[in-house]
Amino acid sequence: MLSSSINRNIEQIKLKLKTIPETPGVYQHLDASGKVIYVGKARNLQRRVSSYFTNYDEKSAKIKMLVRNIADIRVTVVATEVDALLLENNLIKQYQPRYNSLLKDDKTYPYLCLTDEDYPRLVLTRDRSRLRGQFFGPYPNGRILRELQEIIRSLFCYRTCSKPLRYDNIDTGTRPCIKHQIGLCKAPCAALESREQYLATIENIRRILKGDFGDILDGMKRQMFDYADQLQFEEAERMKQRIRLLEEYQSRSTVVNTTIADLDVYCIESDDRHAWVNIMRVKKGSIIYSYSTEIKKQLDESDAEILATVIPALHEQTESTAREMVVPIQIDEIPDDYMRQTIPTKGDRKKLLELSERNIKAYRHQCAHQRMLVNPEAAMSGLLERIQRELHLPQLPVNIECFDNSNIQGAFPVAAMVRFTNGKPNRSEYRKFNIKTVEGPDDYASMAEVIYRRYKRLSDEGKELPQLLIVDGGRGQMEVARDVIANQLRLGIPIAGLAKDDKHHTSELLCYDGNDEIRTVQIKPSDQLFHLLERIQNEVHRFAITFHKDKRSKGTIKTSLTDIPGIGPKTAQDLLLKFGSLKQIKLQTLDDLTQAVGAAKARIVYERMHEG
């Protein structure tokens, strides 16, 4: 149990813990001012709440911060785990606790609302508190929302005016507005359409918004045939066009067979600061919409813990009727009584989960790109802070230097170094190295030579050393670099390595732990931090390869033509560009060579090529 030096209210908390029952329920942590700072649910309240105050040293930094600020605890006992889930969701919305992971404000996305009126209207809104009625959405994709509105407007006539209209107060003498004259409204305000007919239209709109296309299409097809039987061919053709429009919209959203009646699909990606969650609602094989949101982590929650909090909120927010959810991982805190969980391995549900994964990857990239555009310095600073945390660096890695070797079977060996400052290439600090002391293809010895030369010079000149050194290679290259830095030069530059897999793709980040043992840093390939490190590695590889190609090209010219007295690299290059190879140069006449490089140099080359 904690001491009073960590939490000065610990004695009162100890007394409180003894009274907490071992039943399902919801608990609230309060600070000294009585403000709710965290809300959680538990199958066993006594065990869960007590766990915050034991093994304190093993807790994460964020949980330690929470525990230090707890002054009081409130618990609410409920009958079932489902009740606990729903109560937790309501309390989080009510108190917006500091240490709970919260959904982004859903007012940023629009909804469609069928208003609660005698003659309902279909209204687009971003603020659900302004209207009463049934809401559909949110719709994060504006294109889909516009398409849906256009289809509904093309299929049905409904009123869009905001004037109050009661069924018991219809004035038959009212003159219809211009929307009636152009066919967008049947003027229920002037009793030109009965309330029963109008409500039938609204019910069809409601079905489309719910994704229930089948019954509507069947009814429209029957109506089309009735028009045809009655020889009303123009009306039948108009109905046919409406059917085609609705079928086209349905076909764009149908991804599985229609035996999948009603389910929600959830997918999540996360790093140490944020999580991104996608929900797809599926109705009779059609995706009604896909909605993604970003969540800021507060207490290093796992993906399962975040989904356990977010799913009930999204389920309520989107007014879902699904009783089954497709998820990528098991979520123990959501009981089957609330929603049945499916973790698919094949079939249509697996395809839906993969589609949700693609959506969340795209949304995560969009969020990162948006942050970079709005505040690139802050976004990059966050990545550098993460590198410092992940590698346990003593300083923020403002300057990162990375080395790479390049040679072909030991020929023309070179090395290159790039420096990234504040996460961006600092090209004025790039360096090229000709290998001077190594014979043959020995990457380890070449790496040792260039690292020694680089940091011996910086140290002797008193210039700033980088806060992180990265070698393009695995454990062997790292050991070579550490021997030079720590043992030969006696410097304290932290070292990391970027290892590649068999396909030459960056596969893992390596660093040294406190015991000078190499460990692997667990970073997902989709992580922005991984992308930054991969960009550094690709840049040093490009720089080294370019340098090696230049040297190889110059070396070829030197060994072939520049051995001839009086012929330099420029003349040799002109001849090779003109004739293509040494063999072709030797086949040329003196006149041909003269036209290429002039009479004097042409004679020198011609005579040397035809000696003996």
C-alpha positions in Angstrom: 0.0 0.0 0.0 1.1 3.5 -0.7 2.8 5.9 1.8 1.5 9.3 2.7 4.5 10.8 0.9 2.9 9.7 -2.4 -0.7 10.4 -1.6 -1.5 12.4 1.6 -5.1 11.0 1.6 -4.0 7.4 1.8 -5.3 6.8 5.3 -8.9 7.8 4.4 -8.6 5.9 1.2 -7.6 2.7 3.1 -10.8 3.0 5.2 -12.8 3.5 2.0 -11.3 0.5 0.3 -12.5 -1.8 3.2 -16.1 -0.9 2.5 -16.1 -1.4 -1.3 -18.1 -4.6 -2.2 -16.9 -7.4 -4.5 -19.7 -6.9 -7.0 -20.0 -5.4 -10.5 -20.2 -1.7 -10.6 -18.7 1.6 -11.5 -16.2 3.6 -9.6 -15.2 7.3 -9.7 -11.9 8.8 -8.5 -12.2 12.3 -7.2 -9.5 14.9 -6.6 -9.1 17.2 -3.5 -11.6 19.7 -5.0 -14.3 17.0 -5.4 -13.9 16.9 -9.2 -14.3 13.5 -10.9 -11.0 12.8 -12.6 -11.5 9.2 -13.6 -14.5 6.8 -14.2 -14.1 3.1 -14.6 -16.1 -0.1 -14.5 -15.3 -3.5 -12.9 -16.6 -7.0 -12.5 -15.2 -6.9 -9.0 -15.1 -3.4 -7.6 -13.1 -4.3 -4.5 -10.3 -5.9 -6.5 -10.2 -3.3 -9.3 -10.1 -0.2 -7.1 -7.6 -1.7 -4.7 -5.2 -2.5 -7.6 -4.6 1.2 -8.1 -2.9 1.5 -4.7 -0.7 -1.7 -4.8 2.6 -2.2 -6.6 2.9 1.5 -7.2 6.5 1.3 -8.5 5.4 -1.0 -11.4 2.7 1.4 -12.6 3.1 3.6 -15.7 3.9 7.3 -15.3 0.4 8.3 -16.1 -1.3 6.0 -13.7 1.2 7.2 -11.0 0.0 10.7 -11.7 -3.6 9.7 -11.3 -3.0 7.8 -8.1 -1.2 10.8 -6.6 -4.3 13.0 -7.2 -7.0 10.7 -5.8 -8.6 12.2 -2.7 -11.8 10.2 -2.6 -13.6 7.3 -4.3 -17.2 6.8 -5.1 -18.7 3.5 -6.2 -22.1 2.5 -7.7 -23.2 -1.1 -7.5 -25.2 -2.4 -10.4 -26.9 -5.7 -11.2 -25.0 -6.8 -14.3 -21.9 -6.1 -16.3 -24.1 -4.6 -19.0 -25.5 -2.1 -16.5 -21.9 -1.2 -15.5 -20.9 -0.6 -19.1 -23.9 1.7 -19.8 -23.5 3.6 -16.5 -19.7 4.2 -17.2 -20.5 5.6 -20.6 -23.1 8.0 -19.2 -20.8 9.2 -16.4 -17.9 9.8 -18.7 -20.1 11.9 -21.0 -21.4 13.8 -17.9 -18.1 14.5 -16.2 -15.6 14.4 -19.1 -12.9 13.2 -16.6 -9.3 14.3 -17.1 -7.8 10.8 -17.1 -10.4 9.0 -19.3 -9.8 8.5 -23.0 -12.5 10.6 -24.7 -14.1 10.6 -28.1 -13.6 13.7 -30.2 -16.5 16.1 -30.2 -19.1 14.5 -32.5 -20.4 18.0 -33.3 -17.7 18.3 -35.9 -19.5 15.8 -38.1 -23.0 16.3 -39.5 -26.1 14.2 -38.9 -29.3 13.9 -40.7 -32.4 14.3 -38.5 -36.0 13.3 -39.2 -37.6 15.9 -37.0 -40.3 15.1 -34.4 -43.1 17.0 -36.0 -46.6 16.3 -37.3 -45.1 16.7 -40.8 -41.4 15.7 -40.2 -38.5 17.3 -42.2 -35.1 15.9 -43.1 -32.6 18.3 -41.7 -28.8 18.4 -41.7 -27.2 19.5 -38.4 -24.0 19.4 -36.5 -25.6 20.1 -33.1 -28.0 17.4 -31.9 -29.2 19.5 -29.0 -30.9 22.0 -31.4 -33.4 19.5 -32.8 -35.8 16.8 -31.6 -36.2 13.7 -33.7 -34.4 10.6 -35.0 -30.8 11.2 -35.9 -28.8 9.3 -38.5 -25.0 9.5 -38.7 -22.5 11.0 -38.0 -21.3 11.3 -41.6 -17.6 12.0 -41.7 -17.5 11.7 -45.5 -19.2 14.7 -47.0 -19.4 13.1 -50.4 -21.4 10.2 -49.1 -23.8 12.6 -47.3 -24.3 14.7 -50.4 -25.0 11.6 -52.5 -27.5 10.4 -50.0 -29.3 13.7 -49.8 -29.5 13.9 -53.6 -30.9 10.3 -53.9 -33.5 11.0 -51.3 -34.5 14.2 -52.9 -34.7 12.5 -56.3 -36.8 9.6 -55.0 -39.2 11.5 -52.7 -40.9 14.8 -52.3 -40.9 16.2 -48.7 -41.2 19.6 -47.2 -38.0 21.6 -46.4 -39.7 24.8 -45.1 -39.3 25.5 -41.4 -42.7 27.0 -40.8 -44.8 25.2 -38.1 -47.3 22.8 -39.6 -49.9 20.9 -37.5 -52.2 18.2 -38.9 -55.2 19.8 -37.2 -54.4 23.3 -38.5 -54.1 22.9 -42.3 -55.4 25.8 -44.4 -56.8 24.5 -47.6 -56.7 28.1 -49.0 -52.9 28.3 -48.5 -51.0 29.0 -51.8 -48.2 26.4 -52.3 -44.7 27.8 -52.6 -42.4 27.6 -55.7 -41.0 24.2 -54.5 -44.4 22.6 -55.2 -44.5 24.2 -58.6 -41.1 22.7 -59.6 -42.0 19.3 -58.2 -39.9 19.2 -55.0 -42.8 19.2 -52.5 -46.4 18.0 -52.7 -47.7 20.8 -50.5 -49.1 19.1 -47.4 -49.4 22.7 -46.1 -52.2 23.3 -48.6 -53.8 19.9 -48.1 -52.7 18.8 -51.5 -51.1 15.7 -49.9 -52.7 13.8 -47.0 -50.8 13.3 -43.7 -51.0 9.6 -44.2 -49.4 9.8 -47.6 -46.7 12.2 -46.3 -45.8 10.0 -43.3 -45.5 7.0 -45.7 -42.9 9.0 -47.7 -41.1 9.8 -44.4 -41.1 6.1 -43.5 -39.5 5.2 -46.8 -36.8 7.9 -46.2 -36.2 6.4 -42.7 -35.7 2.9 -44.2 -33.2 4.2 -46.7 -31.2 6.0 -43.9 -31.2 2.7 -42.0 -30.0 0.9 -45.1 -33.2 -1.1 -45.6 -33.4 -1.0 -49.4 -35.1 -4.3 -50.0 -38.7 -3.5 -49.1 -38.5 -0.1 -50.8 -37.2 -1.5 -54.0 -39.9 -4.2 -54.0 -42.6 -1.6 -53.5 -41.2 0.7 -56.2 -41.1 -2.2 -58.7 -44.7 -3.1 -57.9 -45.7 0.6 -58.4 -43.8 0.7 -61.7 -45.7 -2.4 -63.0 -49.0 -0.9 -61.9 -48.3 2.3 -63.8 -47.5 0.2 -66.9 -50.6 -1.9 -66.6 -52.6 1.4 -66.4 -50.8 2.6 -69.5 -49.2 5.4 -67.5 -45.9 4.9 -69.3 -44.4 8.3 -68.3 -44.9 7.6 -64.6 -43.6 4.1 -65.1 -40.4 5.4 -66.7 -39.9 7.9 -63.9 -40.3 5.1 -61.4 -37.8 3.0 -63.3 -35.2 5.8 -63.2 -35.7 6.0 -59.4 -35.3 2.3 -59.0 -32.1 2.4 -61.1 -30.7 5.3 -58.9 -31.4 3.5 -55.7 -29.9 0.2 -57.0 -26.8 2.0 -58.1 -26.3 3.5 -54.6 -27.0 0.2 -53.0 -24.5 -1.6 -55.2 -21.7 0.8 -54.3 -22.1 0.0 -50.6 -22.8 -3.8 -50.8 -19.6 -5.7 -50.0 -20.9 -8.9 -48.6 -24.0 -11.1 -49.1 -27.3 -10.0 -47.8 -27.5 -12.8 -45.2 -25.5 -10.6 -42.9 -28.4 -8.7 -41.5 -27.3 -6.2 -38.8 -23.8 -5.9 -37.3 -21.1 -3.3 -36.4 -17.5 -3.7 -37.3 -14.8 -2.1 -35.1 -11.1 -1.7 -35.8 -8.4 0.1 -33.8 -4.8 1.3 -34.3 -2.8 3.1 -31.6 0.6 4.4 -30.5 1.6 5.6 -27.1 -0.3 8.8 -27.3 -3.4 8.3 -29.5 -5.8 5.6 -30.7 -7.8 5.6 -33.9 -11.1 3.7 -34.0 -13.3 2.9 -37.0 -16.9 1.7 -36.9 -18.7 0.4 -39.9 -22.4 -0.3 -39.7 -23.7 -3.1 -41.9 -27.3 -3.7 -42.7 -28.5 -6.5 -45.0 -25.1 -6.7 -46.6 -24.8 -2.9 -47.1 -22.4 -0.6 -45.3 -24.6 2.3 -44.1 -21.5 4.4 -43.3 -18.0 4.2 -42.0 -17.1 6.5 -39.1 -13.5 7.0 -37.8 -12.4 9.0 -34.7 -9.2 9.8 -32.9 -8.8 9.3 -29.1 -6.1 10.8 -26.9 -4.8 8.3 -24.5 -4.7 9.3 -20.8 -3.5 6.2 -18.9 -1.5 4.0 -21.4 -4.7 2.0 -22.0 -4.4 -1.1 -24.1 -6.4 -1.5 -27.4 -8.9 -3.7 -25.7 -9.4 -1.2 -22.8 -10.0 1.6 -25.3 -12.5 -0.4 -27.3 -14.3 -1.4 -24.1 -14.9 2.3 -23.5 -15.5 3.5 -27.0 -17.8 0.8 -28.3 -20.7 1.6 -25.9 -20.4 5.3 -26.7 -20.4 4.8 -30.4 -23.1 2.2 -30.2 -25.3 4.8 -28.5 -24.1 7.8 -30.5 -24.9 6.1 -33.8 -28.2 4.6 -32.4 -27.1 1.2 -33.6 -29.5 -1.7 -33.4 -26.8 -4.3 -34.0 -26.5 -7.1 -31.5 -23.3 -8.5 -33.0 -19.9 -6.8 -33.5 -16.9 -7.9 -35.5 -13.7 -7.0 -33.7 -9.9 -7.7 -34.2 -9.3 -8.7 -30.6 -11.2 -10.2 -27.6 -12.7 -7.5 -25.4 -13.3 -9.1 -22.0 -14.9 -6.1 -20.4 -17.8 -6.2 -22.9 -20.2 -9.0 -21.9 -22.0 -11.1 -24.5 -25.3 -9.9 -23.0 -24.5 -6.4 -24.4 -23.1 -7.5 -27.8 -21.9 -10.8 -29.2 -18.3 -10.6 -30.3 -16.9 -12.2 -33.4 -13.2 -12.4 -34.3 -13.3 -13.7 -37.9 -10.5 -15.7 -39.5 -12.2 -16.0 -43.0 -15.3 -15.3 -44.9 -17.4 -12.2 -45.3 -16.9 -10.9 -41.8 -13.1 -11.2 -42.3 -13.5 -9.1 -45.5 -15.4 -6.5 -43.5 -12.8 -6.3 -40.8 -10.0 -5.9 -43.4 -12.0 -3.1 -45.0 -12.3 -1.4 -41.6 -8.6 -1.8 -41.1 -7.9 0.0 -44.4 -10.2 2.8 -43.4 -8.5 3.3 -40.0 -5.0 3.3 -41.6 -6.1 5.9 -44.0 -7.7 8.0 -41.3 -4.6 7.7 -39.1 -2.4 8.9 -41.9 -4.9 11.8 -42.6 -4.7 12.9 -38.9 -0.9 12.8 -38.9 -0.7 14.7 -42.1 -3.2 17.3 -40.9 -1.2 17.8 -37.7 2.0 18.1 -39.7 0.4 20.8 -41.9 -1.1 22.7 -39.1 1.9 22.6 -36.7 4.8 20.7 -38.3 7.2 21.8 -35.5 5.0 20.4 -32.8 4.4 17.2 -34.6 8.1 16.6 -35.2 8.9 17.6 -31.7 6.5 14.9 -30.5 8.3 12.3 -32.6 11.7 13.3 -31.3 10.4 13.1 -27.7 9.1 9.6 -28.5 12.6 8.6 -29.8 14.1 9.9 -26.6 11.6 7.9 -24.5 11.8 4.7 -26.5 15.6 4.7 -26.6 16.1 6.1 -23.1 18.3 8.9 -24.4 19.7 11.5 -22.0 18.9 14.3 -24.4 16.3 15.2 -27.1 17.8 13.9 -30.4 17.8 17.2 -32.1 20.7 16.1 -34.3 20.7 12.5 -35.6 23.5 11.1 -37.8 23.3 7.9 -39.8 26.1 6.0 -41.6 26.0 3.6 -44.5 28.7 1.8 -46.6 28.7 1.0 -50.3 31.0 -1.1 -52.5 30.9 -3.9 -55.1 33.0 -6.9 -54.0 35.4 -4.5 -52.3 35.9 -2.3 -55.3 35.5 1.5 -55.0 34.6 1.3 -51.2 32.9 4.4 -49.9 30.8 5.5 -46.9 28.3 8.3 -46.4 26.8 10.1 -43.5 23.6 12.2 -43.3 22.5 14.5 -40.5 18.8 15.2 -39.6 18.2 18.3 -37.5 14.8 18.5 -35.8 13.7 15.6 -38.0 14.6 17.3 -41.3 17.6 16.6 -43.6 20.5 19.0 -42.9 22.2 18.6 -46.2 25.0 21.1 -45.5 26.2 18.6 -42.8 26.2 15.5 -45.1 29.6 13.9 -45.5 31.3 11.5 -48.0 34.1 9.2 -47.0 36.6 7.4 -49.2 37.8 4.2 -47.4 41.5 4.6 -46.9 42.7 1.8 -44.5 40.6 -1.2 -45.5 41.4 -3.7 -48.2 38.6 -5.8 -49.7 34.9 -6.0 -48.8 34.9 -5.5 -45.0 31.9 -3.5 -44.0 32.7 -3.7 -40.3 36.2 -2.3 -40.7 34.9 0.3 -43.1 32.3 1.4 -40.6 34.8 1.6 -37.8 37.2 3.8 -40.0 34.6 6.4 -41.0 33.0 6.6 -37.5 36.5 7.1 -36.0 37.4 9.8 -38.5 34.1 11.6 -38.2 34.0 11.9 -34.4 37.7 12.2 -33.8 37.6 15.4 -35.9 34.4 16.7 -34.2 35.9 16.0 -30.8 39.3 17.6 -31.6 37.6 20.7 -33.1 35.2 21.0 -30.1 32.1 20.9 -32.4 28.7 19.7 -31.3 28.2 15.9 -31.3 24.9 14.4 -32.4 22.5 13.2 -29.7 22.0 9.9 -31.5 24.1 7.9 -33.9 22.3 5.4 -36.2 24.1 2.7 -38.2 22.4 1.2 -41.2 22.8 -2.4 -40.1 22.2 -4.8 -37.3 23.9 -6.0 -34.2 27.4 -6.4 -35.7 27.5 -2.9 -37.0 26.3 -1.6 -33.7 29.0 -3.4 -31.8 31.7 -1.9 -34.1 30.3 1.6 -33.6 30.2 1.2 -29.8 33.8 0.0 -29.7 34.9 3.1 -31.6 32.7 5.6 -29.7 33.0 4.2 -26.2 36.4 2.4 -26.1 38.6 4.3 -28.6 37.2 7.8 -28.5 35.7 7.8 -25.0 32.6 9.6 -26.1 29.0 9.3 -24.9 27.1 9.3 -28.1 24.0 6.9 -27.9 23.9 4.3 -30.7 21.0 2.6 -32.5 20.8 0.3 -35.4 18.2 -0.2 -38.2 18.1 -3.8 -39.3 16.5 -5.0 -42.6 14.7 -8.2 -43.5 15.4 -10.6 -46.4 13.6 -8.3 -48.8 15.8 -5.4 -47.8 12.9 -3.6 -45.9 13.5 -1.9 -42.6 12.3 -4.5 -40.0 13.4 -3.4 -36.6 15.0 -0.7 -34.5 17.8 -1.8 -32.1 19.4 0.0 -29.2 21.4 -0.6 -26.0 19.7 -1.1 -22.7 21.1 -0.1 -19.3 23.2 -3.3 -19.2 24.8 -2.6 -22.6 22.8 -5.4 -24.1 21.1 -4.9 -27.5 17.3 -4.9 -27.4 14.6 -4.5 -30.0 12.3 -1.4 -29.7 8.8 -2.4 -30.4 7.4 0.1 -33.0 4.7 -0.8 -35.5 5.6 -0.3 -39.2 2.5 1.9 -39.5 3.8 4.3 -36.8 4.9 7.8 -37.8 8.1 7.3 -35.7 8.9 4.2 -37.7 8.4 6.3 -40.9 10.8 8.9 -39.7 13.6 6.4 -39.0 12.9 4.7 -42.3 13.2 8.0 -44.1 16.6 8.6 -42.4 17.8 5.2 -43.5 16.6 5.6 -47.1 18.3 9.0 -47.3 21.7 7.7 -46.2 21.4 4.7 -48.5 20.6 7.0 -51.4 23.5 9.4 -50.6 26.0 6.5 -50.3 24.9 4.8 -53.5 25.1 8.1 -55.4 28.6 8.7 -54.2 29.6 5.2 -55.0 28.3 5.5 -58.6 30.1 8.7 -59.1 33.4 7.2 -57.9 32.9 4.1 -59.9 32.3 6.1 -63.1 35.4 8.2 -62.5 37.4 5.2 -61.7 36.4 3.5 -65.0 37.5 6.5 -67.0 40.8 6.7 -65.1 41.9 3.1 -65.6 40.9 3.1 -69.3 41.9 6.4 -71.0 43.5 8.7 -68.5 46.6 6.5 -68.3 47.5 7.9 -71.7 49.8 10.9 -71.2 48.0 14.1 -72.2 44.5 12.7 -71.9 42.5 13.8 -68.9 39.1 12.8 -67.4 37.2 15.4 -69.5 38.6 14.1 -72.9 38.1 10.5 -71.8 34.5 11.2 -70.9 33.9 13.0 -74.2 35.2 10.0 -76.1 33.2 7.5 -74.2 30.0 9.5 -74.5 30.6 9.9 -78.3 31.6 6.3 -79.2 30.2 4.2 -76.2 33.2 2.0 -75.4 37.0 1.5 -75.7 36.5 -1.1 -78.4 34.5 1.4 -80.5 37.1 4.1 -79.9 39.8 1.8 -81.2 37.8 1.2 -84.4 37.6 4.9 -85.3 39.7 6.6 -87.9 41.9 9.5 -87.1 39.4 11.9 -88.7 36.6 10.5 -86.6 38.6 11.1 -83.4 39.6 14.6 -84.6 36.0 15.6 -85.0 35.3 14.4 -81.4 38.3 15.9 -79.4 40.5 17.9 -81.8 43.5 17.0 -83.9 46.2 17.0 -81.2 44.4 14.8 -78.7 43.0 12.6 -81.4 46.5 11.8 -82.7 47.7 10.9 -79.1 44.8 8.6 -78.6 45.0 7.1 -82.1 48.7 6.3 -81.8 48.3 4.9 -78.3 45.4 2.6 -79.4 47.4 1.3 -82.4 50.8 0.7 -80.8 52.6 -2.5 -81.8 
